[in-house]
Amino acid sequence: MDKGGLTLNRKQEILGLFPENLWERLCETAKCAETLQEIRLRAGRPVFLVKDHTEHCIGMKGEILTETSGAWILQSGELDSILNHICHYSLYAYEEELRRGFLTVPGGHRVGVAGSAVLKENGEILSLKHISGLSIRISHEIKGVADSILPRLYEEKELQNTLILSPPGCGKTTMLRDMIRQISDGSNDCPGRNVTVIDERSEIAGTYMGMAQNNVGARTDVLDGCPKAQGMMMAVRSLTPDVVAVDEIGGREDVAALSQVLCCGSRLIATAHGSCMEDLKRKDWMKPVLREGMFGRIVVLGRKQGKCIVLGIYDRDGHHV
C-alpha cells in the first residue's frame, strides 16, 4: 500500500478512538497522523498533542495552537465518553487492561489511563476508578529503520546478543520492532529465525484481540502483557526460540532471566534506558552484564537537530564496530 493509503488508514484509526460527535474537533489533529506521537487528555485541563517532538494544544474549533490560550478544556463528561467509546461501552470487559493501566487499540496504539487505584488487601491493584486522564500514544512502524544496523550485529554470520541503549523518545522500540521483523523474515544472506517477543506493555507488536497490529515477522511469537522475567522463562521452556526479544530491561530479576535465556542457547535482543555507555556502567544491576560480556553488540541511540540517530555501535569490549 502506498504512503497515502497508510496515512488515510492512520487518520481513520485516530478518529476512531473518539465518539463521532468529537470528530470535527479532532480532524486537524488526525491530518498530522504521520508525525503525531501523543494526545494527552486530562479532565478540566487543556488537550495537548505532541507532533514532531513538539507540544501543541487543540483549540475549541480543532485548530492546532502553540499556546494554551483558546485551547479546548476537556470536560469530565467528554473524558468519560471517550473512555467508554474506546472500551466499546463495556468497561467491565476491559477491567484487566484497566488494572494494568493501559489499553491497546486497533493499529497498535496504546492508551495509558490515570485515575484512583483500588487495592486488594495484599496491596495489588484491583482496578482503577475516577478516571482523570488518558494518554494516547500513536504507534509508528518505520520499516527499514534497522537496515544500516543489522549487518553490523553479525559476526561470522552469527547474530550477536544485542542491547539497544536509548533515552526516552529516541526510537528504541521502533528500532527493536524492525530488527525483530527482519530477523524473523530473514534475507538472502541470513535465513529467518524463530523469534519470541516478550511484550509486557504491548508496545512492540501492539497486540489487539490476540492479533499483532504491527508487522513483527512471519516466524515471530508474542507473549503479550507478560512480565519480562517470567515471559523469558516461558519462552525458552515452551517455544524453543532462536532469538528472544524484550523491551526495557531493568533490575537484577531481568538480568537473571537474560542469563537463563543464554544458557538455553537462544540469542537476545533487548533495550534499556540510557544516553551513553557510561550510563550502563553506573547501573549496579548492569555491572555483571558488562563484566561477563553478555551483549556482543551495544547500539546507542540519541537525538541530533531534532532527529533520532545512531550515535554508535560497540562490541562487548566497548570498541566501535
C-alpha positions, 0 to 999 in steps of 0.5 A, a space after each residue: 500500500 502506498 504512503 497515502 493509503 497508510 496515512 488515510 488508514 492512520 487518520 481513520 484509526 485516530 478518529 476512531 478512538 473518539 465518539 463521532 460527535 468529537 470528530 470535527 474537533 479532532 480532524 486537524 489533529 488526525 491530518 498530522 497522523 504521520 508525525 503525531 506521537 501523543 494526545 494527552 487528555 486530562 479532565 478540566 485541563 487543556 488537550 495537548 498533542 505532541 507532533 514532531 517532538 513538539 507540544 501543541 494544544 487543540 483549540 475549541 474549533 480543532 485548530 492546532 495552537 502553540 499556546 494554551 490560550 483558546 485551547 479546548 478544556 476537556 470536560 469530565 463528561 467528554 473524558 468519560 465518553 471517550 473512555 467508554 467509546 474506546 472500551 466499546 461501552 463495556 468497561 467491565 470487559 476491559 477491567 484487566 487492561 484497566 488494572 494494568 493501566 493501559 489499553 491497546 487499540 486497533 493499529 497498535 496504539 496504546 492508551 495509558 489511563 490515570 485515575 484512583 487505584 483500588 487495592 486488594 488487601 495484599 496491596 495489588 491493584 484491583 482496578 482503577 476508578 475516577 478516571 482523570 486522564 488518558 494518554 494516547 500514544 500513536 504507534 509508528 512502524 518505520 520499516 527499514 529503520 534497522 537496515 544500516 544496523 543489522 549487518 553490523 550485529 553479525 559476526 561470522 554470520 552469527 547474530 550477536 546478543 544485542 542491547 539497544 541503549 536509548 533515552 526516552 523518545 529516541 526510537 528504541 522500540 521502533 528500532 527493536 520492532 524492525 530488527 525483530 521483523 527482519 530477523 524473523 523474515 530473514 534475507 538472502 544472506 541470513 535465513 529467518 529465525 524463530 523469534 519470541 517477543 516478550 511484550 509486557 506493555 504491548 508496545 512492540 507488536 501492539 497486540 489487539 484481540 490476540 492479533 499483532 497490529 504491527 508487522 513483527 515477522 512471519 516466524 515471530 511469537 508474542 507473549 503479550 502483557 507478560 512480565 519480562 522475567 517470567 515471559 523469558 522463562 516461558 519462552 525458552 521452556 515452551 517455544 524453543 526460540 532462536 532469538 528472544 526479544 524484550 523491551 526495557 530491561 531493568 533490575 537484577 530479576 531481568 538480568 537473571 532471566 537474560 542469563 537463563 535465556 543464554 544458557 538455553 542457547 537462544 540469542 537476545 535482543 533487548 533495550 534499556 534506558 540510557 544516553 551513553 555507555 557510561 550510563 550502563 556502567 553506573 547501573 549496579 544491576 548492569 555491572 555483571 552484564 558488562 563484566 561477563 560480556 553478555 551483549 556482543 553488540 551495544 547500539 546507542 541511540 540519541 537525538 541530533 537537530 531534532 532527529 533520532 540517530 545512531 550515535 554508535 555501535 560497540 562490541 562487548 569490549 566497548 570498541 566501535 564496530 
